[in-house]
């Protein structure tokens, strides 16, 4: 019978690679505590309408990439392709915003789903970390979320980071700019790809972000949103830039950066790495002051970002960064025959109760094979239990790093192992 394999573009994650995931997640959780963010967990499955209204029906995500199906009640459901819309839906549904509501600061980890061609750094099931802030239009909060993304990447040891920054205006100044952009690009319509010709009338800002060479050439001399901001947006963007300068975060003004989602207003940003190849974005986001009311809530300012965990790991590996990963088990207990299994199992329990990481061999093998297993697990100590050890209560402890051996009484084994572990730190 043929074996069943994972769905194309969806990967299993297990030991030892999972240790890298744990390291990243634990570091992020600690930084979120420092920055005052609390975790939110939303469903993987949402009503399709949420993403059509929230992400935008002109986006590639909604038009081409969503996993959408009708459930048994003939209701259209979608596996979430991004995290922000679900968080906003939760905030609105549970009445967390409005007059007198507190400033909300959330973070999340989650699996996202997009049907696209799998390639390095772009999978059909991928994992994101994100932050979302609700209840203020302060430019300093924009600067804070950019600071968080940049700091997390630096704490992981990543270098050669480029913070790309832009402002894409608001409902006051964007319609005026839209007419300028349409006029300019319409005169060059024949140079645009088929998708950008369609985007031109619906959302011309999306043309600026197209990677097709002919489209990039067409917009090279076009007017840019950041040069046509209203006074409010210009003042806001100036304060974001100044705040980043105050904390020493370098940035590149990138006038073509618009991000791929329709809900963004004002600040848009992205952090890229030259170590990722063509798919060079590690994370990005921006302000979305109109999304909460578009999804049925009160008018609420908001800003956030998301970063892809798989891409972070690719960048870590490409730069050969050594992380302080979770410790393997400290001890591997080796019963030399089935007659010592009961004694060994009791010792295993005692060590674990004392917080000592331990595993036990449960198959009868030659001693040499047991030591090879201990090496594969990365254990520092092997405790050998034979009939003599059971009778005398003096256990043979081998230090697999120092290549030494001692006899330790069973009553002192815990204190001995703890003292050895403390001395190696």
N, C-alpha and C positions, 0 to 999 in steps of 0.2 A: 504494500500500500504506500502511495506517495506521501511524503511528509508535508504538513501544512506550514507555509512560511508566512512571515509578517507581510502586511500590505506594503506595496511599493511606496517608498518615501516616508515610512514609519519605522522607527528603530527601537530595539531593545537596549536598555542601559543596565549594566550589572557590574559586579566586582571584577577587576579593580577600578574601572572607570568611574563607578558611582561615587567613589571617594572624592573625586574632583568636584562632582555636583554638590556633594554635602559640604565641601569646603566653601564653595561659592555661596551656597544658600545660607550657611551659618554666618559667614562674614557679612552678607547683606542684611540679615536679620539684626545683627548687632549694630550696624550703622543706622538702620531704620529706628532702632530704639534711641540712639543718640540724637537723631534728627526729629524725633517725636512723631513718627508715623506708626499707625496700627494696621494690622493685616485685615484684609477683606477677602472672602472666598465666594465666588459666584459660580453658577452652574456652567457646565460645558455646553449644554443644549439650551438654546433660547428660541423664541419666536422669530421667524425670518424677518418680520416687519421691523424688529429692533435694528438690524443691520442695514436694511434698505433705507430707513429714515435716519439712522445714526451715522453710518459710515458714508452713505451717499450712493444713489443708484447709478451715478456716472463713473464710479470708481471701478478699477479692474477687479478688486476684491468681490464686489457685489455682482458685477456683470459676468465674471468668468471663473472665480476661484472658490466659491463657497460650496461646502458640503450641505446640500439642502434636500429634504425629503418630506413627504406627507406622513404623519403618524396615523395610528388606527382610527383617529377621529377626523381624518382628512384635514388636519391643521398643518400648515407649512412650518417646519422646524429646521433650524440650522445649527451646526456645530460651530462654536464661536471661532471666527477668523482673527479676532483681535480682542484686547481686554477692556478698552475704555468704555465701549457702549454698554457692556454688561454691568460695569461698576456704576455708570450713570443711571441705568435702569434701576439698580438696587437703591441708589440714593433717592431717586424720585419715588419709587414704590413705598419706601419706608419713611417718607416725609422728613428726610434729614436736612433739607435746605429750606430757605424761606426766611421771613422776618424773624429776627432774634436767634436764628440757628447758629451753632458754633462753626468756626473755621474747621473744615474736615481735611485730614491728611491720612490717606490710605496707601497701602502697598499690597501687591499681590504677586503670587507665582501661579502659573497655569499653563496647560497645554492648549495650543491653538491649532486650527486646521484650515489649510488652503490647498485646493486642488491645482497644482502647478507642476511643471517639470522638475523633478528632484535633481538637485545638484549640490555641490559643496556649499554649505552654509544656507541652503534653502531646501527644507523638507516639507512634506505634506502634513505631518504632525510635528510641531516644534514647540519649544518651551520659552515662555517669556516671563521676565520680571518687569513690573511696572509700578509707577507711583501716580496718584491722582490727588489733586488739591481742589477743594471747592469752597467758595465763599469770599474770595478776594480777587481784585484785579491788580494787586500790587505788583509792580515790575520786580520787586525784590524776591517775590515768590517764584517768578519766572527764573530769576538768577539762581535761586536756591535749588530748583529741580535740575537745572543744568549742572550746578555744582555737585549735586548728589551723583549724577551719572558719571561725570568726569572723575570724581573722587573714588567711586567704586572701581572704575577701570584702572586707575593708578594704584589702588591698594592691591589689585591682583597682579601688579608688576608689569602691566602693559605699557608700552612706549610707542612713540611715533603716532600719537593720537592727534586728530584734527577736529576741533569743534567748529562746525559750520553753522552759521547764524544768519537769520534773515527775519524780516517782518513782512507779513502778507496782508496787512491792513485789516479793516473792519467793514461792517455794512455801510458805513458813511463814505469812506473813500474808495472802497473796492469797485463799486459800480461805475464810478467815473473813470478809474483806471481800466476797467474791463472794456469800455468803449474804445479807449486808445489802443489797447492790445489787439482787439478784434480788427480795428482799422489797419494796423501795421501788419499783422499776420495774414489778413485776407489778401493783401497785395502779394504775398509770398505763399499762397495756399498750395500751389503746385509743387512746392519744395517739401511740403509736410507729408508725413506718412498717413496712411488711411485712418488710423485711430485719431491722430491729431487733427485731421480735417473734421472729424466728428466732434472732438473735444472743443474745437474753436468756437462753436456757437453755444455749447452747453457750459463749459468751464475752461476758458482760455488759459487760466493759470496752469492747468495741467500740461499744456504744451511746453511750458518752460522747463519742465522736469523730464521731458522725453530724452532718452539716450540714443535715439536714432541720429546718426551724424548729420543728415540733411535737416532734421528738425533743430538740432543744436546750432547749426549754421544759420538757420532762419531767424532764431531768436537772439543771435549775437549782438545785433544792433537795435533790438527792440527796446521799448520803454520798460522799466522795471518797477514793480510795486513799491519797493523800499524807497525809491526816488519820488514817489507820488503819494506819500502818506498824508493824512490829515494831521492837524496840529496835535490832536490827542494821541494818535498812534506814534507820531514822530517823537513826542515827549516821552511816551512809554518806552519806546525802543532805545532812546538815548540813555534812560536810566538803567535799563537792563545791561547795556554795554558798559556803562560806568561801574555798575555793581560787580560785573565779572572782572573788570580791571582792578577793582579794589581788593579782590581776593586772589589775584594773580592767575586767573584762568585765561589762557590764550584762546583766540578765536579767529576764524576767517569769515569775513562778510561774503556770503554766497548768494548773489542776487537771484539765481535760478532755483534756489531751494524752496519748494512749496509743500513737500511731503505728499503722500499718496492718498490722503483721506480728505473728504470734503468739509469736515467740521472745524478745521483749524482757522483761527483768527490771530492777528498780530504776530507774536513771537513764534517762529518755527526754528528748530535746531536739529542737528544730527551730529553724532560723533563717529568718525570713520578711522580705519586702521589700514595702513599700506600692506599689512601682513595677511590680508584676507583675499586678495585678488579682486576679481570684478565685483563680487558681492561684498563691498568693503564697509558697509554700515554695521556698527556694533549696537547702536541704539539711537533713538531720536524721539521727538515729540513736539509739543508746542501748546499754545493757549487755545481754548475752545469755549469762548464765552457764550455761545448761543446753543450749545448742544443740550443742556439741561432743559431749557424751555421747549426745544424742538421735540424732546421726548416726554413732554407733558408736565414738567415741573415748573417752578417759578424761575424767573430770570436770575441766573446764578453764574458768576464768573468761575472759570476753572482752568487748570493747566496741569500737564502731566507728561510722562514719557514711558516708553517701553524699550527693553533691550532683549536680544535673543541669546539665550544661554548657550545654545549650540555654537553660535558664532564666537562667543566669548571663549569657549573651550578651544576652538580652532586657533584663535589668536594666541592663547596661552601656549599651546603645543608648538605653534610655528616659531615662537620666541624662546622655546626651551625653558620656560619659567618653572622653577621648582617650588611647589607649594608644600606647606606643612600639613600633610594629609592625615586622616584618622589613623590612629595607631592600630596595627594588627594585634591579634591576641598576644598577650605577654607570655602565656604558658601553653605548652602542648603536653598533655598527660598521656603517657605511653604505658598501658598495661601489657606485660610481656606474654600473657596468656589469658584465656577466658576466665581462669580462676581469679584474676585480679580485677575483673570488670566492676564488681560491686564496690570494692574498696575505692577504686579510681573514680567511680561515679559520685561517691560521697565526697571525695576530695574536690572534685570539680565543682560541686554545689557550694562547698565551704569557701572556695576561692572566689567564686562569683558573688557570694553574699558580701564579701569584703571589698568588692569593686575591682577585683583583679580579672582582666580579660583572659579567659581560658577556654580551650577546647580539648576534647578527648578522642583518642583513636578508638573506633568501635569495631574494627575488623582485626582478625589475627593475621599478623604479618611478621616477617623477619625484622629485627631491630633496625637494620640499615634502611629498610623501606619506610619505617616509621620516621626516622630522622630526615629522610628526603621530604616526607609530607610536612614535617615541622618547618623545614626551610621554605617550602612553597607557600606556606601560610604566613611566613615572616615572623614566626614566634621567636622571642629571644631566649626563652628557657624551655627545656624539655625535662619533665619530671618522670623518671622511669620507675615503674612499679612492678616488681617481681615478687615471688613468694618470700624471699628474704626481707624485702622492704615491708611487706605486710606483717611479718612476724616480729621484726625488730622495731617497727615504727620509725625507722631511719630511712629517709627517702633519698634516692640518687637524683641530684639536680645538676643538669648540664647547662652551662652558659654557652649558648650556640654562637654568640658574638665573640666572646673572649676565648672560646675553645677550652674551657676549664670545667672541672667537675668537683662537687662537694657532696657530703652526706649531711642532711639536715633533718632534725627530728620533726615528726609530724606536728608537734605542738608549736614549733617555731617557724613552720614553713611560710605562714602568712607574713609575719614580721620580716623574715628574710627576703622574700620577694619584694615587699614594699620598700625595704631599705635599698635594695639593688636598683629598683626602678627610680627612687628618689636620687640616688647617686649618679644616674645616667642623664638626669635632666639638666 
